[in-house]
């Protein structure tokens, strides 16, 4: 692969992806709205650009073989806040990909696209959309956008429905945890699998209590190795008895399912101070 573009390169997950992705291509173009990133890797360049700016995105995407699209506003929030980066930004990526013959887009989708399914339902990759807020709605929009561009234009897409990629600090994460090592492996397989078409895969480690079924995405070759069960005893002891009537405990979306539409929900995950995570 000659050129690969990574959006959201200044974010938590983007920072983990830069080095492994640089090994899969001749040139890695990292981009974000931030002023800059840490020391550039060999054969890596950085472009400061706004996802909502079509001309900027088209210039970044031009000449790329693939795009790994992790850029977004990462929380529930007012619709106007998400409109630019999460809705318009997705259109800008795929339309730029169409105009310049990009082969595949790997997209950081989320469990929040199906967040209002009960956790007692072991949903598969064919679960219908049930977003738990505007953030989840943006993921539904982009998954449908990606499917349309595959059906109409032949641009492959792998949509990674990430459950929770952060340190295990709460009971939900005992099932939903995606370790950083498994996250890197997931993205690598989404990039290097020979044929992807339009694919959805859940971003979750090999947890004993994982509430989703990835069997329909085995063609991608994603085989996670980590298991959050090692944290279960301590986490459950600290949490005490959970209320099954609380939507945050009952639905896949966790606190996003119980937080009013348009209000931030990430703080409720009790993430480590230095771990902004991705949910």
Secondary structure, DSSP 8 states (H G I E B T S, - for coil): --EEEEESTTSHHHHHHHHHHHTTSSEEEEEESSS--SS--TTEEEEE--TT-HHHHHHHHTT-SEEEE--S--S---HHHHIIIIIIHHHHHHHHHHHTT--EEEEEEEGGGGTTSBTTS-B-TT-----SSHHHHHHHHHHHHHHHHHHHH--EEEEEEE-B-S---STTHHHHB--HHHHHHHHHHHHH-S--SEEEEEE----TT--B--GGGGGG-------THHHHHHHHHHH-S--TTSHHHHBTTTHHHHS-TTS--GGGG---TT-----
